[in-house]
Amino acid sequence: MKRQNSAKTPRPPKTVPKNDHYQRLGFLYQAAAQLDPNGALSRMYLRNMDVVAKKTVLKLDPSVKRTVCKKCHRLQLPGRTASIRVENTSNAQSAENDVLAVSCVCGAHKRYPIGKNRSYVLFSDKNEIKNN
């Protein structure tokens, strides 16, 4: 008798690896969001969140990364600690060249292209990933 080649599919883990680290990151982010965004304690929590994520080699969700300033570790709240505007510095002034510009009170700037593909969805926000 011949043996059939059965391609074994890897089973997903029953638990989330490094779950305690993810819980710590979530707690630090939520604690920083509850405090004054300009306060030293809030900034310390966000700095600790960044250090823990780097030491444990965990990837933060893009929605979390986009709300924290990389320079001063301050939570970016529109109107309070950050200003948000849509820029288009191209000569054509077409909608494809729109850029979302976020400026922190410390002087740091972030720019996200939003005009190329308006229907683009982040990998972490896709329904297939969340449902599994």
N, C-alpha and C positions, 0 to 999 in steps of 0.2 A: 504494500500500500504506500502510496505517495502522501507525503504531508503537504497540506495546503499552506501556502504562505499567507499567514494572517497578519495584516498590518495592525499592530497594537496602537491604539490611540491613547495618548497619555491622559490619565484622569485628572480632572482639576483637583487641587488640594481642598480638603474639607474645611480648613481654617485659613485665614489670611496670614501669610508670613509677616513677621515683624509687626503684629497687630498692636503690641504695646507701644511701639514707636509711633505708629499712626495715631493712636489715641492721645499720646503726649503732644503731637503736633496739632491735633485738633483742639485740645484743651488750651494750648498756648495761643492759638489764633483767636479762639472765642474769648479768652480772657483779655487779650489785647483789644478786641473790638468793643468790649464792655467798658473799658477805661477811656480816659481822655486821650484822643489820638496824638496830642502834642506832649503828653506827659512822659516822663522818663521811664516809668514802670511799663507802660504800653510798648514803648520802643525796645525795652529790654526783653520783653516777652517775644516780640517779633524777631529780635536778633537771636535769641535762644532757639526759636523755631528754625531759623535758617541754619544755625550751627548743628542742631540735631539732625536735620535733613541731610546735611552734607556728610556728617560723620557716619550715619547709618546707611548712606547711599540710597536714599529714598527720593523719588520724584514727587514734587508737589504738583497739585492740580493747577493748570494754567489760570483758572479763575482766582486762585489764591495768590499765585505769583504776580498777577497783574494788579493786585490791590496793595502790594507792599513795595515801598521805595527801596531800591538796592543800595542807595547811598546813605540814607539816614535811618533806614528801618522804621519808617513811619507809615501807618495805615493811611492810604490815600482815599480820602472822602471828598467827592466833588463839592466845591464851594467852601470847604473848611480847610483842608490841607492840600488840595490839588485843584488845578484848573484844567478843564477838558475842552478841546475845540477840534473842529475838523479843518484841516489845512489842505490846500491844493496849490502848490507853487510851480506847477508845470506851465509851459507856454500854451498848451492846448486847452487847459482848463476843463478837461473831460472828467466825467465821474469816475473813470478807471484809476485816476491818479489821486484820489482822496486818501488822506492819512489822518488817523486819529492821534492827536498830540496831547499827551498828559504831562503837565508840569507840576512838580512838587514844590512846596514852599522852600525847600532847601536849595533849589536851583537845578535839580536833576530833571531830565526830560526822557520820556519814552515815546516812541512812535510806532504805531501799528497800521499796516496797510489794510484799508477796508474797502477800497474801490475795485480791486481786481475781480474778485468773485464775491458778490454780496450774499450769495447763498451758501458760503463756506461755513461748515460746522466743525468745531474743534473735535479732535479724536475722542477726548474724554466726555464730550457732550452727546455723542451719537447714541441713538436708542438701542442699537444692537449690543453695545458694551454694557449699558445700564441694566438691560433686561436679563443678562446672563449671570 
